[in-house]
Amino acid sequence: MRPFRYERADEVSAAVTTLVREPEAAYLAGGTNLVDLMRLEVMTPEVLIDVRRLTSDRIEELPDGGLRIGAAVTGSDLAADLRVRRRYPVLSQALLSGASGQLRNLATTGGNLLQRTRCPYFQNVTTPCNKRAPGSGCSALEGYQRDMAILGASPACVATHPSDMAVALAALDAVVTVAGPDAERRIPLTELHRLPDTTPERDTVLERGELITGVELPPPHGAARSRYRKVRDRASYAFALVSVAVALEVADGSVRDVRIALGGVAHKPWRAATAEAVLRGAPATRESFMDAAAAELSAARPLPGNAFKVPLARNTMVSTLLELLEEAR
């Protein structure tokens, strides 16, 4: 690991100012991803600005019945919170599927959203990678493809986003609050992360110096009947080949409302808007679920090494919807 300078800011504005002033600085909270990348020399910040104590580590009720999650809330605390477990079970399930207890005890909500891809070429500094070294090429196009994207990829990058929590938050219509050098702003979770296009080095829409301060969940409505399913190579702390977050409301045999997000298939948590549109108002049946999954995945462009992800995503979506339908009866 290369030498770096450590600083602890006293307030959010001071942290933002320091990061803007220092071109090779990075925020440090739990450090569960950043420190690993520093050891690999994938990331080599000259200054680390400790922000863990600057943002809230509390989960608070909002006036409209939603919840505000401070950026410093750990994965363990968020997954165990009784309000989250009862009102947003998909979120608790996603967190518990995402890492070991030791990592959840340290990793923060804000940091979880900003994880870097686990693409092996991004993590190996001896190989070309447009995300790590723009313009160098994408090694995965002719290399290892099993974990790569099938939706929204580009010739510049086929990596996937690793977060389980972010997939659940995408399905829940969460909003991210951000402090920056000019002003505070609110970003829908579905708009926080970017598709790669020609600039895969940019994972999010955050501007230089912006710091995530919290995440807001809307009132639960149908989120109480929700589920997260993760398909992976092993049951113990592996990243998703495909994951699905679903919230389903059924009335009189028809789908009143549905929210679906996919993980492990794109450069960002993938909100399945096409599938949702097919399902709303449709009969709550296996046939409808199959039609919706097929419509969503019609845009898939798999690589030779990950074509299996298309039927895997379809079957995972359908089986999760069927399980929630059975609960609704």
Protein Blocks (a to p, Z undefined) as FASTA:
>chain_A
ZZddddddfbfklmmmmmmmmmkbccdfklmmmmmmmmnomaccfbdcdfklmpccbdcd
dfkopacddfklcfklmmmpmklmmmmmmlmmmmmmmpcfklmmmpcfklmmmpccfbfk
lmmmkbccfklmghiapfklmmcfklmcfehpafkbccdcfbfklmmmmmnopacddddf
kbccdddfklmpccfklmlmbmbfcdehiacfbdcdddfklmmpgcdddddfbfghpacf
bdcddddddeehiafbdcdddehkafbdcddfklmmmmnopacdfklmmmmmmmmmmmpc
cdfklmmmmmmmmmmmmmmmmmmmmmmZZ
